[in-house]
Amino acid sequence: MKTKQENIFSSKTLSYFLQLAETMNYTQAAQLLGITQPALTQQIKN
């Protein structure tokens, strides 16, 4: 069972998710966010 803290999105994670939802493309979203695609993928998985 997850704790309350694990269920709360950080503002960074939320911005990553919103950018991904807008572009529907991991590579493009990562470039716009200034991070690598694997880093974005890991943040979304978490």
Residue pairs with C-beta under 8 A, 6 or more apart in sequence:
9 17
12 43
13 43
13 46
15 33
16 29
16 33
16 35
16 40
16 43
16 44
17 44
19 29
19 32
19 33
20 26
20 29
20 40
20 44
22 29
23 29
23 32
26 37
26 40
26 41
27 37
29 40
30 36
30 37
30 39
30 40
33 40
